């Protein structure tokens, strides 16, 4: 099978470092073994570092990134008003999740490729009191980057107690996140994107304010598996280098996350973010020079860890994706329900960005150029 | 670290085959890649084979074994009566989970080391109509094996529509399970025990009858992440060799499960179960010859994939576990709330049982014997 493996340049899962893959193969180790306990504890601490927080509480659990949405069950009660800053597919689905737990949703939508303006947000906040505002930091369906710093500032100015919840599944590890400085309340992510670890871990970081809202809720928590009353003692125990049990942790994935976070935190996070910005900017320049347009309508709303690109006239997705695959590069099709067949997506996160020697970006650009030429497209 | 690694002889995670660990390190592969799609599809089919079913529906999702309990949210509605055949720690916690979703629980408890009798079950069934009866096939806290064949027969004779739900976290892959022949409705497991794969996958197998109960429920499903309406189309798609998306699957863990299931299904399941029986029986004989008593009160209630053993007079858990660890063997302490400090547990599942050449059982027995001697115990 390995002969046919392609360079995985989709917006997650991304390419993994060899040391991370080795850690995935860590031989059987008990979840309460003194070897594993400090590894889990350090991993929790390093997650906090990546989002630049001093005292936020990480939850690292076996599950997909989607499980992070589910954990909002801990702070949502029947009838709670939630404003969803909706930039695509993931806004819709996060809202669906929150509704399941009793939230009343108001969508603030933007057209494909853009994001709701801060003025629109101010207006929405003036019309209703919200328990929570959610934002998809990078909408993986469109490659649109939200300005979570300004959003948090605006929300907190209007209503300091409103929870600012960031879906950072496609941003943690590749975009700038200053959890404490920007006053964020929740950042949700998964292992398989900017953190550079195979899929299977849900990672949620919550502020002390969020924990207070959770502790002071009036109604019972509607979930068993996602219930922080079960997980909080486990996280606290491991961080103080003691084992605890609610459900068996995904030991090997946590070894892998530990390995990747050691690499990530070895550099200042700012440097990592800047490198992602630089590579994304260069890629957009290259695309422009090929006559291609990004789905993100301008550079300042374009993500730094992925890019969605409109297909040029005459080139179809079922031609382009296999053409690149034939050259050993996997890219992704569209995902937004209104236009999924009209654009493609490239991921540029983690080692593909940070380690120039691998030439991953060059490979995807070269494969794209020659595929387009083969399909009759002329820049 | 590897120098200090111990042979992991706890009741899960168990020791993993080298090929399974290699599969954990599969390089980045998209969850919709044509390489991965058939791997996931075949994995679903092989899970069905392991429990000897023709048409049951497996759900394989990123999460701990505990997530399988949570999935019962799909068939539980407010006020549903559930009978829990309780043999220890896991009966209590499964009941806690079901209560979260509105179930009214009746416990049928047995003293530590035994299981509720079939007569007691008959009596309970005659007193109330139950939507669901749950049983922990092997209670990992006590090593007690339940007779799920007789239980299912008894339940179905009294009430054919009552769901028979088996917590098989510590039994699938090591104990006899005839899903179709015995009329089971749900079998819940995780990856890290008898299936021989690192922790991080929840595996739930449900009968067509269960799917009907799910489809005909009156009230909305109270969970987002555990909702079968989200997962069923994904499982169906992958089994028909097409990709689908709800949440990113744990690709590497599924490669690992595929590898392990290929090994497991290469032999008739009966042969695997018999080998586990034989090794467990021999181990109990050895323990008896050392003057030790199992927590399971008799051989016919003793699990075949793990054994819980009372500490002999004068030997304490904080002495025994480290003594074995010093000899390179990890065993587990107790877990039952009434007597956790009074017994220890040994896991004997998977390659430790099936591959004699590894001499895992010999190693744990030798380490136990010499540790006991060092601690002043005389058989």
HADDOCK unambig.tbl for C-alpha pairs under 7 A between the chains (distance, minus, plus):
assign (segid A and resid 8 and name CA) (segid B and resid 28 and name CA) 6.10 0.50 0.50
assign (segid A and resid 8 and name CA) (segid B and resid 29 and name CA) 6.20 0.50 0.50
assign (segid A and resid 8 and name CA) (segid B and resid 30 and name CA) 6.61 0.50 0.50
assign (segid A and resid 13 and name CA) (segid B and resid 28 and name CA) 6.51 0.50 0.50
assign (segid A and resid 13 and name CA) (segid B and resid 30 and name CA) 6.14 0.50 0.50
assign (segid A and resid 14 and name CA) (segid B and resid 28 and name CA) 6.30 0.50 0.50
assign (segid A and resid 15 and name CA) (segid B and resid 28 and name CA) 5.15 0.50 0.50
assign (segid A and resid 16 and name CA) (segid B and resid 27 and name CA) 6.72 0.50 0.50
assign (segid A and resid 16 and name CA) (segid B and resid 28 and name CA) 6.08 0.50 0.50
assign (segid A and resid 21 and name CA) (segid B and resid 25 and name CA) 4.52 0.50 0.50
assign (segid A and resid 22 and name CA) (segid B and resid 25 and name CA) 6.06 0.50 0.50
assign (segid A and resid 24 and name CA) (segid B and resid 24 and name CA) 5.45 0.50 0.50
assign (segid A and resid 24 and name CA) (segid B and resid 25 and name CA) 5.47 0.50 0.50
assign (segid A and resid 25 and name CA) (segid B and resid 21 and name CA) 4.50 0.50 0.50
assign (segid A and resid 25 and name CA) (segid B and resid 22 and name CA) 6.06 0.50 0.50
assign (segid A and resid 25 and name CA) (segid B and resid 24 and name CA) 5.48 0.50 0.50
assign (segid A and resid 25 and name CA) (segid B and resid 25 and name CA) 5.75 0.50 0.50
assign (segid A and resid 27 and name CA) (segid B and resid 16 and name CA) 6.74 0.50 0.50
assign (segid A and resid 28 and name CA) (segid B and resid 8 and name CA) 6.11 0.50 0.50
assign (segid A and resid 28 and name CA) (segid B and resid 13 and name CA) 6.50 0.50 0.50
assign (segid A and resid 28 and name CA) (segid B and resid 14 and name CA) 6.30 0.50 0.50
assign (segid A and resid 28 and name CA) (segid B and resid 15 and name CA) 5.16 0.50 0.50
assign (segid A and resid 28 and name CA) (segid B and resid 16 and name CA) 6.10 0.50 0.50
assign (segid A and resid 29 and name CA) (segid B and resid 8 and name CA) 6.22 0.50 0.50
assign (segid A and resid 30 and name CA) (segid B and resid 8 and name CA) 6.62 0.50 0.50
assign (segid A and resid 30 and name CA) (segid B and resid 13 and name CA) 6.13 0.50 0.50
assign (segid A and resid 62 and name CA) (segid B and resid 62 and name CA) 6.29 0.50 0.50
assign (segid A and resid 62 and name CA) (segid B and resid 63 and name CA) 4.37 0.50 0.50
assign (segid A and resid 62 and name CA) (segid B and resid 64 and name CA) 5.75 0.50 0.50
assign (segid A and resid 62 and name CA) (segid B and resid 200 and name CA) 5.46 0.50 0.50
assign (segid A and resid 63 and name CA) (segid B and resid 62 and name CA) 4.37 0.50 0.50
assign (segid A and resid 63 and name CA) (segid B and resid 63 and name CA) 4.20 0.50 0.50
assign (segid A and resid 64 and name CA) (segid B and resid 62 and name CA) 5.77 0.50 0.50
assign (segid A and resid 64 and name CA) (segid B and resid 247 and name CA) 6.00 0.50 0.50
assign (segid A and resid 64 and name CA) (segid B and resid 248 and name CA) 6.01 0.50 0.50
assign (segid A and resid 64 and name CA) (segid B and resid 249 and name CA) 6.88 0.50 0.50
assign (segid A and resid 66 and name CA) (segid B and resid 247 and name CA) 5.89 0.50 0.50
assign (segid A and resid 67 and name CA) (segid B and resid 225 and name CA) 6.01 0.50 0.50
assign (segid A and resid 70 and name CA) (segid B and resid 224 and name CA) 6.42 0.50 0.50
assign (segid A and resid 70 and name CA) (segid B and resid 225 and name CA) 6.11 0.50 0.50
assign (segid A and resid 97 and name CA) (segid B and resid 224 and name CA) 5.55 0.50 0.50
assign (segid A and resid 100 and name CA) (segid B and resid 222 and name CA) 6.45 0.50 0.50
assign (segid A and resid 100 and name CA) (segid B and resid 223 and name CA) 6.58 0.50 0.50
assign (segid A and resid 100 and name CA) (segid B and resid 224 and name CA) 6.37 0.50 0.50
assign (segid A and resid 198 and name CA) (segid B and resid 252 and name CA) 6.68 0.50 0.50
assign (segid A and resid 199 and name CA) (segid B and resid 248 and name CA) 6.78 0.50 0.50
assign (segid A and resid 199 and name CA) (segid B and resid 249 and name CA) 6.65 0.50 0.50
assign (segid A and resid 199 and name CA) (segid B and resid 250 and name CA) 4.70 0.50 0.50
assign (segid A and resid 199 and name CA) (segid B and resid 251 and name CA) 6.48 0.50 0.50
assign (segid A and resid 200 and name CA) (segid B and resid 62 and name CA) 5.46 0.50 0.50
assign (segid A and resid 200 and name CA) (segid B and resid 200 and name CA) 6.75 0.50 0.50
assign (segid A and resid 200 and name CA) (segid B and resid 249 and name CA) 6.90 0.50 0.50
assign (segid A and resid 200 and name CA) (segid B and resid 250 and name CA) 4.55 0.50 0.50
assign (segid A and resid 222 and name CA) (segid B and resid 100 and name CA) 6.47 0.50 0.50
assign (segid A and resid 223 and name CA) (segid B and resid 100 and name CA) 6.59 0.50 0.50
assign (segid A and resid 223 and name CA) (segid B and resid 223 and name CA) 6.95 0.50 0.50
assign (segid A and resid 224 and name CA) (segid B and resid 70 and name CA) 6.41 0.50 0.50
assign (segid A and resid 224 and name CA) (segid B and resid 97 and name CA) 5.55 0.50 0.50
assign (segid A and resid 224 and name CA) (segid B and resid 100 and name CA) 6.34 0.50 0.50
assign (segid A and resid 225 and name CA) (segid B and resid 67 and name CA) 6.02 0.50 0.50
assign (segid A and resid 225 and name CA) (segid B and resid 70 and name CA) 6.10 0.50 0.50
assign (segid A and resid 247 and name CA) (segid B and resid 64 and name CA) 6.00 0.50 0.50
assign (segid A and resid 247 and name CA) (segid B and resid 66 and name CA) 5.88 0.50 0.50
assign (segid A and resid 248 and name CA) (segid B and resid 64 and name CA) 6.00 0.50 0.50
assign (segid A and resid 248 and name CA) (segid B and resid 199 and name CA) 6.77 0.50 0.50
assign (segid A and resid 249 and name CA) (segid B and resid 64 and name CA) 6.88 0.50 0.50
assign (segid A and resid 249 and name CA) (segid B and resid 199 and name CA) 6.64 0.50 0.50
assign (segid A and resid 249 and name CA) (segid B and resid 200 and name CA) 6.88 0.50 0.50
assign (segid A and resid 250 and name CA) (segid B and resid 199 and name CA) 4.69 0.50 0.50
assign (segid A and resid 250 and name CA) (segid B and resid 200 and name CA) 4.54 0.50 0.50
assign (segid A and resid 251 and name CA) (segid B and resid 199 and name CA) 6.46 0.50 0.50
assign (segid A and resid 252 and name CA) (segid B and resid 198 and name CA) 6.66 0.50 0.50
